[in-house]
Structures are given as structure tokens and as C-alpha cells.
């Protein structure tokens, strides 16, 4: 006879390979978040054979799935809509819609709580998993614009455009007020209109650091900004560092169906150990943009320390992108047109929970 756990969903996930813990001592510091909000499970998540297990009661209400416990079979059934999964204590296989599927670790019971290997479950309920090295935390994200936030910031915050400032030399296209921040404002507004929560940081680093300011430390300065906002707003999942390039107008401008646009250029820092995750985001954005506006993207530049900073704060989130929008010779109108297109691509990614 089955006893229903009324408000509970077993969410458990297997995270092998990407989680660098193995010792019991590291388990005590493992934290769990759902859409940026910290969860407080009755039993701490733990690592068993390089697999992360999470207790049943932790995220059930948020996911809206039902859970039934069968004491005779020592099994738990998780159901939501047409998805039904049955996992049995001590067994390394699960019943997924009537099919037997192998698990990386067997469910177990600890301190009265049922723990289940979770990547298996997460994938079936559309929940994505992120490992936060800095916070030593597992972050779960459900799909949809409402589940996470975006942060827009500018490491080179005074970068501007010649036509905006009325100058001819790109070396003079820098300003404390009329600068790349205007594009950040536009992107934030576009995303908010589509239902996203957006934070836009416009810290003016030359003013903040005064005589000690160094352009070479720009990414160190902006890292402080990003870390501060990530701590204040844990729902932030996506980081967008907006810049403009200094290349010629021919390189940074595309004419598509008679209309001119500032071209996009993505930069990936290969000194970041997890650069391939950021590369995945850049490729996804580029694909969405190019599908409707072929030629709008100049591609993706991969840079190590010999070609630049090499990290670009992309170690702070696997969903981080450095995006150059046009160059010094583009007009603000050309940049705005491109920002509107970029916003649609970002909103789609956020809505899909990528």
C-alpha cells in the first residue's frame, strides 16, 4: 500500500565528471539552489561514487510533481503530467515510463530522507544543472524567463562611438556618460519587455579608482562588480559584458535587406577552465541571430593570455558572454537595431532555460 508524500518531489541528479568532490568532508559544504534561491534540505546533498544525491523533500513544491512511497517495494514514484519515474532503494536501474534505465548510483535512505541520483531525474523534468565552483554549490534551473535573471555590465565602460561624440578619431571615442552603457540600457529594456528580470551595472571605473586606474586591470575591476551583484542577487544566471570594437567600419557593419546593422563579435577566453560551456552559449546566440540575419555575426574569437585577458570573467558563470556590438565608426541607430535582435535571441535562450 502506497503512502503519498503530499508536497514532495524527489529531485536527484547524477553529476559525475563535472563535480570535483569525492570526500565526505566536502559534502558538508555542498549547497543547493533552485532558480537562484538557496534550499535548505533536511539532509545535506552528498557524493557517492562521484555521483551527487539530493534528498526527496527539497524541491518538490517548486517543481509541482507528486511523489508516492511504496514501503513494501522500497520504491518512490515521481510523476508530473505524462512523465512517471520509479526508483528503488539500492537498485541501479529505474523504471522510466515502463522502460528500464541504468542509473549511475542507487537511491538510498539517510537520516530518514530518501536520496536519489538526480541528473537522470532533472533531465526528464526539464531542469538544468549548473556546478558553481566558487560557491561550491549545485544550481538547478527550471525553464522559463521567470526562473533566472541576467546581468549586463561593461568592463570598458567608457567605450563609445565617433558619431555619438562628434569626433573622427576612434582613439577619442570614449566618454564617461555617452558610451556603451546606452546599449546596455537598450538591451535591458528589450529583455524586460519580454518578461525577464535584468540588472544593469554601469560602474565608471576611471572615476571609482581615480589616479590608480589602469586599463589593464579593467576585468579585475568589473569582476568585483559582477561578484557583488551575484552575491546580492543569486537569481542571476546569465552575464553579458558589452563592448564595441575598434576595427574599420567595413568590418563592423552589415547591410541586410537594405538596412545597415552593427555586427556582433563574440569573445571566448580560453584560459577559463570551463571555456567550452561559455562557447556553447556564444554558439547558441550566434546561431539564433544568423538564422534570421545572415552575416550579422562576425563569428567567435578565442583568446588566451597572449591575445588579451584570457578569462574575461567567464569563470564566474558558464552562461557568460563577452559581446562586441559594432565598432567605433557605427552609429547608435545601427547598434540599437542589432541590440534588438540580440535581445530576442537572449530571451529565447532564457525562456528555454539553456
C-alpha positions in Angstrom: 0.0 0.0 0.0 1.4 3.4 -1.0 1.7 6.4 1.2 1.7 9.8 -0.6 4.2 12.4 0.4 1.8 15.3 -0.3 4.1 18.2 -1.2 7.2 16.3 -2.1 9.1 15.7 -5.2 12.2 13.7 -5.4 14.7 15.6 -7.4 18.0 14.0 -7.6 20.7 14.2 -10.0 23.9 12.5 -11.1 26.7 14.9 -11.6 29.8 12.9 -12.4 32.8 14.3 -14.1 31.9 18.0 -13.5 31.9 17.8 -9.7 35.4 17.6 -8.3 34.5 16.2 -4.9 34.8 12.8 -3.6 35.4 13.1 0.2 32.8 13.0 2.9 34.3 16.2 4.3 33.4 18.2 1.2 29.8 17.1 1.4 29.2 19.4 4.4 29.9 22.5 2.3 27.8 21.4 -0.7 24.9 23.9 -1.2 21.8 23.6 -3.3 19.9 26.3 -5.1 16.8 26.4 -7.2 16.4 29.3 -9.6 18.8 31.3 -7.5 17.1 30.7 -4.2 19.0 28.7 -1.6 17.3 25.5 -0.5 17.7 24.0 3.0 17.3 20.2 2.7 16.8 18.2 5.9 19.8 16.1 4.9 22.8 17.6 3.0 23.4 16.6 -0.6 26.2 14.1 -0.8 28.6 12.5 -3.2 28.6 8.7 -3.6 30.9 7.2 -6.2 31.3 10.5 -7.9 27.5 10.9 -8.0 25.6 13.7 -6.3 22.5 12.6 -4.4 19.8 15.0 -3.2 17.0 14.4 -0.6 13.4 13.9 -1.7 11.7 16.7 0.2 13.9 19.6 -1.0 12.5 20.9 -4.3 9.1 19.1 -4.7 6.8 22.1 -4.2 8.7 24.3 -6.6 8.6 21.6 -9.3 4.9 20.7 -8.8 5.5 16.9 -9.1 3.8 14.3 -6.9 5.7 11.6 -5.1 4.5 8.3 -3.8 6.4 6.0 -1.4 5.9 2.2 -1.5 7.2 0.8 1.7 6.9 -2.8 0.7 8.8 -2.3 -2.6 11.0 0.4 -1.0 10.5 2.4 -4.1 9.5 6.0 -4.9 7.4 7.1 -7.8 7.8 10.7 -9.2 5.1 11.9 -11.5 4.3 15.1 -13.4 2.0 15.2 -16.3 2.9 12.2 -18.6 6.3 11.6 -17.0 6.4 8.8 -14.5 9.6 7.5 -12.9 10.0 4.8 -10.4 13.3 4.4 -8.4 14.0 1.7 -5.9 16.3 1.9 -2.9 19.6 0.1 -3.5 18.9 -0.6 -7.2 21.0 0.9 -10.0 18.2 0.8 -12.5 15.0 2.9 -12.7 11.6 2.5 -14.5 11.1 5.4 -16.9 7.7 5.2 -18.4 7.8 1.4 -18.4 11.4 1.1 -19.7 14.3 0.1 -17.6 17.1 2.7 -17.5 20.5 2.3 -15.8 21.5 4.8 -13.1 25.0 5.9 -12.1 24.2 5.4 -8.4 21.5 3.6 -6.5 18.9 5.6 -4.4 19.5 5.4 -0.7 18.0 6.4 2.7 19.9 8.6 5.1 18.6 10.0 8.4 15.1 9.2 7.3 15.3 11.0 4.0 15.2 9.4 0.5 18.2 10.4 -1.7 18.2 9.8 -5.4 20.8 10.3 -8.1 19.5 13.3 -9.9 20.8 14.1 -13.3 18.5 11.3 -14.5 15.5 13.0 -12.9 16.5 16.5 -13.8 16.7 15.8 -17.5 13.3 14.2 -17.5 11.6 17.1 -15.8 13.4 19.7 -18.0 15.6 21.0 -15.1 19.2 22.1 -16.0 22.1 21.7 -13.6 25.0 24.1 -13.0 28.1 23.5 -10.9 29.3 26.7 -9.2 32.9 26.2 -8.4 33.3 29.4 -6.5 30.3 28.9 -4.2 30.7 25.0 -4.1 27.1 24.8 -5.0 24.7 22.9 -7.2 22.3 25.2 -9.0 19.1 23.9 -10.5 17.2 25.9 -13.1 13.7 25.3 -14.4 13.0 26.6 -17.9 11.4 30.0 -18.5 12.2 33.7 -18.4 10.9 33.9 -14.8 13.3 31.3 -13.4 16.5 33.3 -13.6 18.0 36.8 -14.2 20.5 38.4 -16.5 23.3 40.9 -15.6 24.5 43.4 -18.2 27.8 45.1 -17.4 30.7 46.8 -19.2 34.4 46.1 -18.4 35.4 49.0 -20.7 32.6 51.2 -19.6 33.7 54.4 -21.4 33.9 52.8 -24.9 31.8 54.9 -27.3 31.2 55.8 -31.0 32.6 58.6 -33.1 29.3 59.8 -34.4 27.8 59.8 -30.9 30.6 62.1 -29.6 31.1 64.1 -32.8 34.7 63.0 -33.2 36.6 61.4 -36.1 39.4 59.5 -34.4 38.4 56.3 -32.7 41.0 56.9 -30.0 38.8 59.9 -28.9 35.6 57.8 -28.8 35.5 57.4 -25.0 33.1 59.2 -22.7 32.0 59.0 -19.1 28.3 59.3 -19.9 27.6 58.8 -23.6 29.0 55.4 -24.1 28.4 51.6 -24.4 26.1 51.9 -21.4 23.4 53.2 -23.7 23.4 49.8 -25.5 23.2 48.1 -22.1 20.1 50.2 -21.3 18.5 49.3 -24.6 19.2 45.6 -24.1 17.9 45.7 -20.5 14.7 47.4 -21.7 14.2 44.9 -24.5 14.6 41.9 -22.2 12.3 43.4 -19.5 9.6 44.0 -22.1 9.7 40.2 -22.7 9.4 39.4 -19.0 13.0 38.9 -18.0 14.5 40.2 -14.8 17.6 42.2 -15.7 20.3 44.0 -13.7 22.5 46.6 -15.5 25.7 47.8 -13.9 27.3 51.0 -15.2 30.2 51.4 -12.8 32.6 54.1 -14.1 35.9 52.6 -13.2 38.1 55.6 -14.1 36.1 57.6 -11.6 36.0 54.9 -8.9 39.7 54.2 -9.0 41.0 57.7 -9.8 44.7 58.1 -10.2 45.3 54.4 -9.6 43.0 53.4 -12.5 44.7 51.1 -15.1 43.1 50.0 -18.3 45.0 46.7 -18.0 43.0 46.0 -14.8 39.6 46.6 -16.3 38.5 42.9 -15.9 39.7 42.9 -12.3 37.5 45.9 -11.7 34.5 44.5 -13.4 34.9 41.2 -11.6 34.4 43.0 -8.3 31.1 44.4 -9.8 29.9 41.0 -11.0 30.7 39.2 -7.8 28.9 41.9 -5.8 25.8 41.6 -7.8 25.9 37.8 -7.9 26.0 37.8 -4.1 23.2 40.3 -3.8 21.0 38.6 -6.5 21.5 34.8 -6.6 18.9 34.5 -9.4 21.4 36.0 -11.8 22.4 33.2 -14.2 23.4 35.0 -17.4 26.3 37.5 -17.6 26.7 39.8 -20.6 29.7 42.1 -20.9 29.0 44.5 -23.7 31.8 46.2 -25.7 32.4 47.9 -29.0 35.3 47.0 -31.3 37.9 49.4 -32.8 38.0 47.8 -36.3 37.1 49.5 -39.5 33.5 50.3 -40.4 33.6 47.8 -43.3 34.4 45.0 -40.8 31.8 46.1 -38.1 28.9 46.9 -40.4 26.5 44.6 -42.3 23.8 45.6 -44.8 20.9 43.2 -44.7 17.9 43.8 -47.0 18.9 47.4 -47.4 19.3 48.2 -43.7 22.7 48.7 -42.0 23.5 47.0 -38.7 26.4 47.0 -36.3 27.9 43.5 -36.5 28.2 41.2 -33.4 31.5 39.7 -32.4 31.8 37.1 -29.5 34.9 36.6 -27.5 35.8 33.5 -25.5 38.6 33.3 -23.0 40.4 30.0 -23.3 42.3 30.5 -20.0 39.0 29.8 -18.3 38.9 26.0 -17.4 35.2 25.8 -18.4 35.5 27.8 -21.6 33.6 25.2 -23.6 30.5 25.9 -21.6 30.7 29.6 -22.4 31.5 28.7 -26.0 28.2 26.8 -26.1 26.3 29.9 -25.1 28.1 32.0 -27.7 27.4 29.5 -30.4 23.8 29.2 -29.5 23.3 33.0 -29.6 25.2 33.3 -32.9 23.1 30.5 -34.4 19.8 32.2 -33.4 20.9 35.5 -34.7 22.4 34.2 -38.0 19.3 32.2 -38.7 17.3 35.3 -39.3 20.0 37.8 -40.1 22.8 36.1 -42.0 26.1 38.0 -41.8 25.2 39.9 -38.7 27.8 38.0 -36.6 31.5 38.2 -37.3 32.0 34.9 -35.5 33.7 33.9 -32.3 37.2 34.9 -31.3 39.1 32.6 -29.0 41.8 34.3 -26.9 44.4 33.2 -24.5 46.6 35.5 -22.4 48.9 36.2 -25.4 45.9 37.9 -27.1 44.2 39.6 -24.2 42.9 38.9 -20.7 42.3 35.3 -21.5 39.5 34.8 -19.0 37.2 37.8 -19.3 35.3 37.0 -16.0 33.8 33.9 -17.8 35.0 31.8 -14.9 32.2 33.4 -12.9 29.4 31.7 -14.8 29.1 29.0 -17.5 26.5 31.3 -19.0 28.8 34.3 -19.5 29.4 36.1 -22.8 31.6 39.0 -23.9 29.8 40.6 -26.9 31.2 43.4 -29.1 28.5 45.4 -30.7 29.8 47.2 -33.8 32.8 49.4 -33.7 33.8 53.0 -33.1 32.5 54.0 -36.6 29.0 52.6 -36.2 26.0 54.9 -35.5 23.9 54.5 -32.4 20.9 53.6 -34.6 22.8 50.7 -36.2 23.8 49.5 -32.8 20.3 49.7 -31.4 18.9 47.7 -34.4 21.4 44.9 -33.6 20.7 45.1 -29.8 17.0 44.5 -30.5 17.9 41.3 -32.5 20.3 40.1 -29.8 17.7 40.7 -27.2 15.3 38.3 -28.9 18.0 35.6 -29.0 18.9 36.1 -25.4 15.2 36.0 -24.4 14.7 32.7 -26.3 17.7 31.2 -24.5 16.5 32.3 -21.1 13.0 31.0 -21.9 14.3 27.6 -22.8 16.4 27.5 -19.7 19.6 27.0 -21.7 
